[in-house]
Every structure is written in structure tokens, then in C-alpha cells.
């Protein structure tokens, strides 16, 4: 997937999207926001729905991870992990 600048186009359906937002210190914040009626919203904010007018780019969310059944049902510990106590 590629980032789509909002200057090129906006999403064509209401959904959640991965977005980039510039910060004052010349860095970029990545978040998931909801797109509806031409605007990006944070819908779970303690202040109610917050509109983000400074989104610079967006992309659809990736598909959720799905472990293959062999790995998911395995009792083996992966090589790079230590078991929890």
C-alpha cells in the first residue's frame, strides 16, 4: 500500500484510515482516524468527536494478521522469545 496525499484525493467511503499528521517539531505522527463527510475524525476522544484538518496523507488499513494454524496451535516457543513466568 502507498500513502495517498490529501492534495491528490480523499477516501471515497466512510471508514477508518491510517493517516499522517505533521507535528510542530518537523516530525510526523501516524494515527488511525475515521473518515466521514469529507473530514477525518477521532471518534473515541475524551472531548467527543475531534476533527483533524491537518492530515497530509492517508491509506487504507492493512488486513488483520492471521497466523497459520500450524504456528497458532504450536506449543513451541519461537527462537527469539523467552517464555513468561
N, CA, C and O atoms as a GROMACS GRO file, in nm:
protein
  340
    1UNK      N    1   0.083  -0.119   0.000
    1UNK     CA    2   0.000   0.000   0.000
    1UNK      C    3   0.088   0.125   0.000
    1UNK      O    4   0.198   0.126   0.054
    2UNK      N    5   0.036   0.228  -0.061
    2UNK     CA    6   0.109   0.356  -0.068
    2UNK      C    7   0.028   0.465   0.000
    2UNK      O    8  -0.095   0.461   0.002
    3UNK      N    9   0.101   0.563   0.055
    3UNK     CA   10   0.036   0.680   0.111
    3UNK      C   11  -0.025   0.762  -0.003
    3UNK      O   12   0.035   0.776  -0.110
    4UNK      N   13  -0.144   0.816   0.021
    4UNK     CA   14  -0.213   0.898  -0.077
    4UNK      C   15  -0.223   1.039  -0.019
    4UNK      O   16  -0.290   1.059   0.082
    5UNK      N   17  -0.157   1.137  -0.081
    5UNK     CA   18  -0.167   1.275  -0.029
    5UNK      C   19  -0.311   1.326  -0.037
    5UNK      O   20  -0.380   1.301  -0.136
    6UNK      N   21  -0.356   1.397   0.066
    6UNK     CA   22  -0.492   1.453   0.063
    6UNK      C   23  -0.504   1.558  -0.046
    6UNK      O   24  -0.615   1.588  -0.090
    7UNK      N   25  -0.392   1.613  -0.091
    7UNK     CA   26  -0.396   1.711  -0.201
    7UNK      C   27  -0.432   1.643  -0.333
    7UNK      O   28  -0.479   1.709  -0.425
    8UNK      N   29  -0.411   1.511  -0.343
    8UNK     CA   30  -0.446   1.436  -0.465
    8UNK      C   31  -0.590   1.389  -0.460
    8UNK      O   32  -0.664   1.402  -0.558
    9UNK      N   33  -0.630   1.333  -0.346
    9UNK     CA   34  -0.770   1.288  -0.330
    9UNK      C   35  -0.796   1.244  -0.187
    9UNK      O   36  -0.704   1.217  -0.110
   10UNK      N   37  -0.924   1.238  -0.154
   10UNK     CA   38  -0.969   1.190  -0.024
   10UNK      C   39  -1.032   1.052  -0.041
   10UNK      O   40  -1.064   1.014  -0.154
   11UNK      N   41  -1.050   0.978   0.066
   11UNK     CA   42  -1.117   0.848   0.054
   11UNK      C   43  -1.256   0.864  -0.005
   11UNK      O   44  -1.319   0.969   0.010
   12UNK      N   45  -1.305   0.760  -0.071
   12UNK     CA   46  -1.437   0.769  -0.132
   12UNK      C   47  -1.544   0.698  -0.051
   12UNK      O   48  -1.660   0.691  -0.093
   13UNK      N   49  -1.506   0.644   0.068
   13UNK     CA   50  -1.608   0.583   0.153
   13UNK      C   51  -1.578   0.608   0.301
   13UNK      O   52  -1.464   0.631   0.341
   14UNK      N   53  -1.684   0.604   0.380
   14UNK     CA   54  -1.672   0.622   0.524
   14UNK      C   55  -1.608   0.498   0.582
   14UNK      O   56  -1.658   0.387   0.565
   15UNK      N   57  -1.494   0.517   0.653
   15UNK     CA   58  -1.422   0.404   0.711
   15UNK      C   59  -1.309   0.459   0.797
   15UNK      O   60  -1.291   0.580   0.807
   16UNK      N   61  -1.234   0.369   0.860
   16UNK     CA   62  -1.114   0.408   0.934
   16UNK      C   63  -0.994   0.399   0.841
   16UNK      O   64  -0.986   0.309   0.757
   17UNK      N   65  -0.900   0.494   0.857
   17UNK     CA   66  -0.781   0.500   0.771
   17UNK      C   67  -0.658   0.532   0.854
   17UNK      O   68  -0.666   0.597   0.959
   18UNK      N   69  -0.545   0.485   0.806
   18UNK     CA   70  -0.416   0.523   0.861
   18UNK      C   71  -0.382   0.659   0.804
   18UNK      O   72  -0.388   0.678   0.682
   19UNK      N   73  -0.345   0.756   0.889
   19UNK     CA   74  -0.319   0.892   0.842
   19UNK      C   75  -0.187   0.944   0.898
   19UNK      O   76  -0.137   0.896   0.999
   20UNK      N   77  -0.132   1.044   0.830
   20UNK     CA   78  -0.014   1.115   0.880
   20UNK      C   79  -0.053   1.259   0.911
   20UNK      O   80  -0.128   1.323   0.838
   21UNK      N   81   0.002   1.307   1.024
   21UNK     CA   82  -0.027   1.442   1.071
   21UNK      C   83   0.106   1.507   1.107
   21UNK      O   84   0.180   1.453   1.190
   22UNK      N   85   0.140   1.622   1.048
   22UNK     CA   86   0.268   1.687   1.082
   22UNK      C   87   0.264   1.746   1.223
   22UNK      O   88   0.160   1.795   1.268
   23UNK      N   89   0.378   1.740   1.291
   23UNK     CA   90   0.390   1.800   1.424
   23UNK      C   91   0.480   1.923   1.417
   23UNK      O   92   0.553   1.942   1.320
   24UNK      N   93   0.474   2.005   1.519
   24UNK     CA   94   0.549   2.131   1.522
   24UNK      C   95   0.700   2.111   1.518
   24UNK      O   96   0.772   2.201   1.475
   25UNK      N   97   0.749   1.996   1.563
   25UNK     CA   98   0.894   1.974   1.568
   25UNK      C   99   0.949   1.906   1.442
   25UNK      O  100   1.052   1.839   1.447
   26UNK      N  101   0.880   1.924   1.330
   26UNK     CA  102   0.919   1.868   1.200
   26UNK      C  103   0.916   1.716   1.195
   26UNK      O  104   0.980   1.656   1.109
   27UNK      N  105   0.842   1.654   1.286
   27UNK     CA  106   0.822   1.510   1.278
   27UNK      C  107   0.678   1.484   1.234
   27UNK      O  108   0.598   1.577   1.221
   28UNK      N  109   0.646   1.358   1.211
   28UNK     CA  110   0.513   1.322   1.164
   28UNK      C  111   0.452   1.219   1.256
   28UNK      O  112   0.519   1.123   1.296
   29UNK      N  113   0.327   1.238   1.289
   29UNK     CA  114   0.251   1.148   1.374
   29UNK      C  115   0.164   1.060   1.286
   29UNK      O  116   0.102   1.109   1.192
   30UNK      N  117   0.160   0.930   1.314
   30UNK     CA  118   0.075   0.837   1.240
   30UNK      C  119  -0.036   0.791   1.334
   30UNK      O  120  -0.010   0.753   1.448
   31UNK      N  121  -0.158   0.793   1.285
   31UNK     CA  122  -0.273   0.757   1.368
   31UNK      C  123  -0.378   0.689   1.281
   31UNK      O  124  -0.367   0.687   1.158
   32UNK      N  125  -0.478   0.633   1.345
   32UNK     CA  126  -0.595   0.580   1.275
   32UNK      C  127  -0.710   0.673   1.305
   32UNK      O  128  -0.746   0.694   1.421
   33UNK      N  129  -0.768   0.730   1.199
   33UNK     CA  130  -0.883   0.821   1.214
   33UNK      C  131  -0.998   0.772   1.127
   33UNK      O  132  -0.978   0.698   1.031
   34UNK      N  133  -1.117   0.816   1.162
   34UNK     CA  134  -1.238   0.781   1.087
   34UNK      C  135  -1.266   0.891   0.985
   34UNK      O  136  -1.259   1.009   1.017
   35UNK      N  137  -1.297   0.852   0.862
   35UNK     CA  138  -1.330   0.948   0.756
   35UNK      C  139  -1.480   0.947   0.732
   35UNK      O  140  -1.539   0.841   0.712
   36UNK      N  141  -1.541   1.066   0.735
   36UNK     CA  142  -1.685   1.077   0.714
   36UNK      C  143  -1.717   1.219   0.665
   36UNK      O  144  -1.672   1.318   0.723
   37UNK      N  145  -1.794   1.227   0.559
   37UNK     CA  146  -1.839   1.355   0.503
   37UNK      C  147  -1.724   1.452   0.476
   37UNK      O  148  -1.733   1.570   0.507
   38UNK      N  149  -1.615   1.400   0.419
   38UNK     CA  150  -1.504   1.484   0.376
   38UNK      C  151  -1.406   1.524   0.484
   38UNK      O  152  -1.319   1.607   0.460
   39UNK      N  153  -1.419   1.467   0.605
   39UNK     CA  154  -1.330   1.504   0.715
   39UNK      C  155  -1.280   1.380   0.789
   39UNK      O  156  -1.346   1.276   0.792
   40UNK      N  157  -1.161   1.394   0.850
   40UNK     CA  158  -1.105   1.289   0.934
   40UNK      C  159  -1.136   1.321   1.080
   40UNK      O  160  -1.113   1.433   1.126
   41UNK      N  161  -1.189   1.223   1.153
   41UNK     CA  162  -1.231   1.240   1.292
   41UNK      C  163  -1.162   1.140   1.383
   41UNK      O  164  -1.131   1.028   1.342
   42UNK      N  165  -1.138   1.182   1.506
   42UNK     CA  166  -1.107   1.089   1.613
   42UNK      C  167  -1.237   1.072   1.690
   42UNK      O  168  -1.286   1.168   1.750
   43UNK      N  169  -1.292   0.954   1.689
   43UNK     CA  170  -1.425   0.934   1.747
   43UNK      C  171  -1.422   0.887   1.892
   43UNK      O  172  -1.527   0.887   1.957
   44UNK      N  173  -1.307   0.847   1.944
   44UNK     CA  174  -1.302   0.798   2.081
   44UNK      C  175  -1.232   0.896   2.175
   44UNK      O  176  -1.183   0.856   2.281
   45UNK      N  177  -1.228   1.020   2.139
   45UNK     CA  178  -1.162   1.123   2.220
   45UNK      C  179  -1.244   1.152   2.345
   45UNK      O  180  -1.367   1.145   2.343
   46UNK      N  181  -1.176   1.186   2.454
   46UNK     CA  182  -1.247   1.224   2.576
   46UNK      C  183  -1.323   1.355   2.558
   46UNK      O  184  -1.408   1.389   2.641
   47UNK      N  185  -1.293   1.430   2.451
   47UNK     CA  186  -1.360   1.557   2.424
   47UNK      C  187  -1.471   1.542   2.320
   47UNK      O  188  -1.521   1.643   2.271
   48UNK      N  189  -1.510   1.421   2.288
   48UNK     CA  190  -1.608   1.398   2.183
   48UNK      C  191  -1.537   1.383   2.049
   48UNK      O  192  -1.416   1.360   2.044
   49UNK      N  193  -1.610   1.397   1.942
   49UNK     CA  194  -1.551   1.384   1.809
   49UNK      C  195  -1.459   1.503   1.782
   49UNK      O  196  -1.499   1.619   1.794
   50UNK      N  197  -1.335   1.474   1.745
   50UNK     CA  198  -1.237   1.577   1.713
   50UNK      C  199  -1.205   1.570   1.564
   50UNK      O  200  -1.171   1.463   1.514
   51UNK      N  201  -1.216   1.682   1.493
   51UNK     CA  202  -1.186   1.688   1.350
   51UNK      C  203  -1.038   1.724   1.333
   51UNK      O  204  -0.988   1.816   1.398
   52UNK      N  205  -0.969   1.651   1.247
   52UNK     CA  206  -0.829   1.679   1.216
   52UNK      C  207  -0.822   1.741   1.077
   52UNK      O  208  -0.844   1.672   0.977
   53UNK      N  209  -0.791   1.870   1.070
   53UNK     CA  210  -0.779   1.940   0.942
   53UNK      C  211  -0.638   1.934   0.886
   53UNK      O  212  -0.616   1.976   0.772
   54UNK      N  213  -0.542   1.883   0.964
   54UNK     CA  214  -0.403   1.886   0.921
   54UNK      C  215  -0.349   1.752   0.873
   54UNK      O  216  -0.227   1.733   0.867
   55UNK      N  217  -0.438   1.658   0.838
   55UNK     CA  218  -0.394   1.531   0.780
   55UNK      C  219  -0.329   1.558   0.646
   55UNK      O  220  -0.386   1.629   0.563
   56UNK      N  221  -0.210   1.503   0.624
   56UNK     CA  222  -0.140   1.527   0.497
   56UNK      C  223  -0.149   1.409   0.400
   56UNK      O  224  -0.141   1.428   0.279
   57UNK      N  225  -0.167   1.288   0.454
   57UNK     CA  226  -0.176   1.170   0.367
   57UNK      C  227  -0.252   1.060   0.440
   57UNK      O  228  -0.265   1.063   0.563
   58UNK      N  229  -0.304   0.965   0.364
   58UNK     CA  230  -0.382   0.856   0.421
   58UNK      C  231  -0.361   0.730   0.339
   58UNK      O  232  -0.312   0.734   0.226
   59UNK      N  233  -0.398   0.617   0.398
   59UNK     CA  234  -0.402   0.490   0.327
   59UNK      C  235  -0.502   0.399   0.397
   59UNK      O  236  -0.528   0.415   0.516
   60UNK      N  237  -0.559   0.303   0.323
   60UNK     CA  238  -0.649   0.207   0.387
   60UNK      C  239  -0.572   0.127   0.492
   60UNK      O  240  -0.451   0.107   0.482
   61UNK      N  241  -0.645   0.080   0.593
   61UNK     CA  242  -0.583  -0.005   0.693
   61UNK      C  243  -0.546  -0.139   0.631
   61UNK      O  244  -0.618  -0.190   0.545
   62UNK      N  245  -0.435  -0.197   0.674
   62UNK     CA  246  -0.400  -0.330   0.622
   62UNK      C  247  -0.495  -0.434   0.678
   62UNK      O  248  -0.566  -0.410   0.776
   63UNK      N  249  -0.497  -0.550   0.615
   63UNK     CA  250  -0.576  -0.661   0.666
   63UNK      C  251  -0.519  -0.707   0.799
   63UNK      O  252  -0.397  -0.702   0.818
   64UNK      N  253  -0.602  -0.752   0.892
   64UNK     CA  254  -0.552  -0.801   1.020
   64UNK      C  255  -0.461  -0.923   1.002
   64UNK      O  256  -0.476  -0.999   0.906
   65UNK      N  257  -0.370  -0.939   1.094
   65UNK     CA  258  -0.279  -1.053   1.092
   65UNK      C  259  -0.357  -1.182   1.116
   65UNK      O  260  -0.446  -1.186   1.201
   66UNK      N  261  -0.323  -1.286   1.042
   66UNK     CA  262  -0.381  -1.418   1.063
   66UNK      C  263  -0.267  -1.519   1.069
   66UNK      O  264  -0.195  -1.539   0.971
   67UNK      N  265  -0.251  -1.580   1.184
   67UNK     CA  266  -0.148  -1.682   1.199
   67UNK      C  267  -0.190  -1.807   1.125
   67UNK      O  268  -0.309  -1.840   1.118
   68UNK      N  269  -0.093  -1.878   1.068
   68UNK     CA  270  -0.131  -2.004   1.008
   68UNK      C  271  -0.158  -2.102   1.122
   68UNK      O  272  -0.103  -2.088   1.232
   69UNK      N  273  -0.242  -2.199   1.097
   69UNK     CA  274  -0.288  -2.289   1.203
   69UNK      C  275  -0.173  -2.364   1.268
   69UNK      O  276  -0.179  -2.391   1.389
   70UNK      N  277  -0.072  -2.399   1.194
   70UNK     CA  278   0.041  -2.473   1.250
   70UNK      C  279   0.112  -2.389   1.357
   70UNK      O  280   0.143  -2.440   1.465
   71UNK      N  281   0.138  -2.262   1.327
   71UNK     CA  282   0.205  -2.172   1.421
   71UNK      C  283   0.114  -2.140   1.538
   71UNK      O  284   0.158  -2.138   1.653
   72UNK      N  285  -0.013  -2.114   1.509
   72UNK     CA  286  -0.108  -2.073   1.611
   72UNK      C  287  -0.129  -2.182   1.716
   72UNK      O  288  -0.146  -2.151   1.834
   73UNK      N  289  -0.129  -2.307   1.676
   73UNK     CA  290  -0.155  -2.417   1.767
   73UNK      C  291  -0.028  -2.480   1.823
   73UNK      O  292  -0.036  -2.576   1.899
   74UNK      N  293   0.086  -2.430   1.786
   74UNK     CA  294   0.212  -2.488   1.829
   74UNK      C  295   0.240  -2.451   1.974
   74UNK      O  296   0.212  -2.340   2.018
   75UNK      N  297   0.296  -2.545   2.049
   75UNK     CA  298   0.335  -2.518   2.187
   75UNK      C  299   0.482  -2.478   2.195
   75UNK      O  300   0.534  -2.452   2.303
   76UNK      N  301   0.548  -2.473   2.079
   76UNK     CA  302   0.689  -2.436   2.077
   76UNK      C  303   0.706  -2.286   2.095
   76UNK      O  304   0.623  -2.208   2.048
   77UNK      N  305   0.812  -2.247   2.163
   77UNK     CA  306   0.845  -2.106   2.179
   77UNK      C  307   0.930  -2.062   2.061
   77UNK      O  308   1.026  -2.131   2.028
   78UNK      N  309   0.897  -1.949   1.995
   78UNK     CA  310   0.981  -1.902   1.885
   78UNK      C  311   1.125  -1.881   1.932
   78UNK      O  312   1.149  -1.854   2.049
   79UNK      N  313   1.220  -1.894   1.840
   79UNK     CA  314   1.362  -1.884   1.873
   79UNK      C  315   1.402  -1.754   1.938
   79UNK      O  316   1.495  -1.752   2.019
   80UNK      N  317   1.336  -1.644   1.905
   80UNK     CA  318   1.377  -1.514   1.956
   80UNK      C  319   1.296  -1.467   2.076
   80UNK      O  320   1.301  -1.348   2.110
   81UNK      N  321   1.221  -1.557   2.142
   81UNK     CA  322   1.137  -1.517   2.254
   81UNK      C  323   1.170  -1.601   2.377
   81UNK      O  324   1.206  -1.719   2.368
   82UNK      N  325   1.156  -1.538   2.491
   82UNK     CA  326   1.169  -1.608   2.619
   82UNK      C  327   1.028  -1.630   2.674
   82UNK      O  328   0.944  -1.541   2.661
   83UNK      N  329   1.002  -1.744   2.735
   83UNK     CA  330   0.869  -1.764   2.795
   83UNK      C  331   0.847  -1.673   2.914
   83UNK      O  332   0.941  -1.639   2.985
   84UNK      N  333   0.721  -1.634   2.937
   84UNK     CA  334   0.684  -1.554   3.054
   84UNK      C  335   0.678  -1.644   3.176
   84UNK      O  336   0.649  -1.763   3.164
   85UNK      N  337   0.706  -1.588   3.292
   85UNK     CA  338   0.692  -1.664   3.418
   85UNK      C  339   0.553  -1.649   3.472
   85UNK      O  340   0.521  -1.706   3.577
   0.00000   0.00000   0.00000
